Amino acid sequence: MSAVLKPLYLDFRPMAATDLDDLVRIERAAYPYPWTLGNFHDCLHSGYSCWVGEIDGQLAGYWIMMMAVGEGHILNCCVAPAWQRRGFGRLMMEHLIQVARDHRTEFLFLEVRPSNAAALGLYKRLGFEVIGTRKGYYPADQGQEDAIVMKRDL
């Protein structure tokens, strides 16, 4: 007897206020210095582009982007640790890029920790280029960690 595995699909929908507690749980599990409930609340209520990805109705990740005057700034993109290393980060970023294009965004910017090698590699594979460094941008166990600033033309 052989088992048939059901393929996993990531379904996207706009973020809702009812998602916030789950987002905070994912954020705390994924990062040593997580966003707060207030950070998510402010982004959602500021009119930023806020989306979640679900697998069989279970929240698997999210992304938040601020767009204005042809530019997009990716503020947060996260896959829940239980769903990482399965290609969902790439799917989320591809969705984000399409939403940016649909809004006639010409450039995307983001910051990433140099210590986040998986994210840095993904962004490079998606066509983001390093354009600078923000010194001491992130909190870290030993003070502050720089941020690598990246840009992608759309």
C-alpha positions in Angstrom: 0.0 0.0 0.0 1.4 3.4 -0.8 0.4 6.8 0.6 -0.6 9.6 -1.7 0.6 12.9 -0.4 -1.6 15.9 -0.9 0.3 18.8 -2.5 0.5 21.9 -0.3 -0.7 25.2 -1.7 -0.1 28.7 -0.3 -3.2 30.8 -0.6 -2.9 34.6 -0.2 -5.4 37.0 1.2 -5.2 40.5 2.7 -4.3 40.6 6.4 -7.1 41.2 8.8 -7.1 42.5 12.4 -8.2 39.0 13.5 -4.8 37.7 12.3 -2.7 39.9 14.5 -2.3 37.5 17.5 -1.2 34.7 15.2 1.2 37.0 13.5 2.8 37.9 16.8 3.1 34.2 17.7 4.8 33.4 14.4 7.1 36.5 14.7 8.2 35.4 18.2 8.9 31.9 17.0 10.9 33.1 14.0 13.0 36.0 15.3 15.0 36.8 18.4 13.9 40.4 18.2 10.3 40.2 17.0 7.9 42.9 15.9 5.2 43.7 18.5 1.5 43.6 18.2 1.6 47.4 18.0 3.9 47.2 15.0 1.5 44.9 13.1 -1.5 47.0 14.2 0.1 50.2 13.0 1.0 48.8 9.6 -2.4 47.3 9.0 -4.2 50.5 10.0 -1.8 52.8 8.0 -2.9 51.4 4.7 0.2 49.4 3.9 0.0 46.4 1.7 -0.4 43.6 4.3 -0.9 40.0 3.2 -1.0 36.5 4.8 -0.3 33.1 3.2 -2.3 30.2 4.4 -2.0 26.4 3.9 -5.2 24.5 4.4 -6.5 27.5 6.4 -3.5 27.6 8.7 -1.5 30.9 8.7 2.0 30.0 7.3 3.5 33.4 6.7 2.9 37.1 6.0 4.4 40.1 4.4 4.1 43.9 4.7 5.1 46.5 2.2 4.8 50.3 2.1 4.3 51.8 -1.4 4.4 55.4 -2.5 5.5 57.4 -5.5 6.6 54.4 -7.5 8.7 52.8 -4.7 8.0 49.9 -2.4 9.7 49.2 0.9 9.4 45.6 2.2 9.0 46.1 5.9 8.5 42.4 7.0 8.3 39.1 5.2 8.2 35.9 7.3 7.4 32.2 6.9 6.4 30.4 10.1 9.3 28.2 11.3 7.2 25.0 10.8 6.8 25.9 7.1 10.3 27.1 6.3 12.6 25.4 3.7 9.8 24.3 1.5 9.8 27.2 -1.1 7.1 29.2 0.6 9.4 32.2 1.2 10.0 32.4 -2.6 6.2 32.1 -3.2 5.5 34.9 -0.8 8.1 37.2 -2.3 6.8 36.4 -5.8 3.3 37.4 -4.7 4.7 40.6 -3.1 6.5 41.5 -6.3 3.3 40.9 -8.4 1.3 43.1 -6.0 4.0 45.8 -6.3 3.8 45.6 -10.1 0.0 45.8 -10.1 0.4 49.1 -8.2 2.9 50.3 -10.8 5.8 50.2 -8.3 9.1 50.8 -10.1 11.6 49.8 -7.4 11.5 47.6 -4.3 13.8 48.1 -1.3 14.4 46.0 1.8 16.8 45.6 4.7 18.2 42.2 5.8 20.5 41.1 8.5 23.9 39.8 7.2 23.4 36.9 9.6 20.2 35.9 7.8 22.0 33.9 5.1 18.8 32.1 3.9 16.9 35.4 3.3 19.9 37.1 1.8 20.3 34.2 -0.7 16.6 34.2 -1.6 16.6 38.0 -2.3 19.7 37.7 -4.5 18.1 34.8 -6.5 15.0 37.0 -6.9 17.1 39.8 -8.5 17.7 42.1 -5.5 21.1 43.8 -5.5 23.0 45.1 -2.5 23.1 48.9 -2.6 24.4 49.8 0.8 24.6 49.2 4.5 22.8 50.7 7.5 25.3 50.6 10.4 23.9 49.3 13.7 20.3 49.0 12.3 19.1 45.9 14.1 19.3 45.0 17.8 21.6 42.0 18.5 22.9 40.0 21.4 26.2 41.9 21.3 24.8 45.4 20.7 23.7 46.2 17.2 23.9 44.4 13.8 24.2 46.2 10.5 21.5 45.9 7.8 22.2 45.1 4.2 20.1 47.4 2.0 18.9 45.8 -1.2 17.0 47.1 -4.3 15.2 45.5 -7.2 14.0 47.3 -10.3 10.6 46.1 -11.5 
